[in-house]
Amino acid sequence: MFNYIWSLISWYLRPFVKWILHHTTHMCELQRICYGERTGAPRTFGVENSLRLSKNLDIKSLLSYLDDVTAHKGITARSERGILEETIRTVLIAKKINPTAHPDFAKLFGKCVELIWGYRQLCVECEELRQTPYDSDNPSHESLLLKFWNLLMPFEQLEARITKQWQDIGFQGDDPKTDFRGMGILGLENLVYFAQEYPTAATHVLSHSMHPRYGYAFAIVGINLTSMALRLLKDGSAKSHMYNSLKTLPSISAFHQFYCYLFYEFDGFWIESKPSNIMEFSSIQEKFENNIRVALANPSTVFRINLSVDNI
């Protein structure tokens, strides 16, 4: 109740406070944020919040346009510059900012816009991949699945496409395609990226999954962590990490790297938890996700894979 009342008070006081600050600093709110907040998540969160709360009709129209562009994955290497220039121009005019007197504003503000709507577009791209079912009649899907096997088991050849060998790397049955139903091709792409880009870490985690006491199904857990990573992305929890770690327009590789961190860290968390059996998976994963959410609530958070290898 207190938070609700405070939010209500803040909403009504906000225009008055902005008016005072504008007349004392001779800068609009966006300028104060870009000049006063630390680069990365603190500044980008500030800009995002200011834009969403703006009552200026031109800015409201601009946000609708940007939301529509990202919903259709319209920000590309080819279109990005034009979109950013138009966005900056609109804000300069709407906020009466003199670009000659404030030469740094366009660069600082433009970087925030790139991260904000790049993140929104990344959510759309990941969701599309999740909704793309694994198709055993699709050569590219089959090739990606076989690549995953070869990356993890380079010295063991598959006896057949459908074989119990898949269970050696943590699939449930003889044909992995059935395990991708929930996460679609996104789950497979995550697994392949982990095994390809972080082979030492992936091999380390795979060895833990084969532990005689604390073992787990590597691939199935990996697909569950895809679900978790996507959940954190779509509800906005992952913004702090993304805004702090990215220097350019977010791409699918940013999500893959986020996933790889989660997989590697979950493995360590699982082993440290010393589960009595696999039935504890749900409760341990829930605790792990809660820990990640607490970390992500800090606007300074940025995740990096720590490639320390233990001997357990």
C-alpha positions, 0 to 999 in steps of 0.5 A: 500500500505504501509503495502504491501511495508513494507512486501516486504522489510521485506521479503528481509531483513529477511535472513540478519537480521536472519544471524546477530542475529544468529552470535551475539546470537549463536542461531537460530530464533526458539531458540530466540523465545522459550527463549525470547517470553512469553509462550502461544500465543506470543511464539506459534505465533512466532514459527508458523511464523518462521516454515512457513517462513523457506526455509529449505527443511527438515523443509518444508517436516516436515510441509507437513507431519504434515499438512497431519497428522492433516488433517486425525486426526492422532494426538491421545493420542497414536501417539502424543509422537512419532510425537512430538519426530520426529518433535523435532529431525528433527528441532534439526538436521536441525537447528544444535541445540545441545540438551545437550547445550540447554536442555530446547529447546525441551520442549518449542518447543514441546509444541508450535508444540502440540498447532499449529497442535492440533489447525489445527486438531481441525478445521478438527474435528469441520468441520466434525461434522458440516457436519454431519447432524442431523439424527432422525433415529440415536438413539445417535442423538435423545438421545442427543436432548432429553438430551438437553431438560432434561438439560434445562427443568428438571421439564417438560416432553415432551408430544411427540417427535414432539411437540410445546414444543420445541419452549419453548427453542427456536427452530423454529417449532415442530421438532428441527431437521430442525434447525440443517441443517446449523451446523449439529450435531456440533450445538447440541453438543455445546448446550448440552455442555453449558447446561451440563457443565455450568447449572447455566449460561445456565439457566440464559441465557435461562431466558433472552431469555424469557424476555418479551421485549428483548427475543430471540430464545435460541436454534436458537441463540445458533446455530447461535453462533456455526456458529460464533465460527466455523468461528473464529476457521477456520480463525485463529482468535481464536488462541490467546485464544486457545494458551493461555488457553490450556495446552495439545493437543486441543480437541473438549471440547476446542471448546465447552468451547470457544462457551460457553463463546461466548453464555454467553457473547452474551446474556449480550451484547444483553440485554445491547443493548436493542433491539427494536425487534428481527429484530436487531439480525443481526446487534447486532451479527455483532457488538458482533463478531467485539468486539470479533475479536478486543479482539482476536487480542491481543496475551494476550487474554484468555476468561473465563466465568464470572458466575455473574448473574443479576436480569433483 
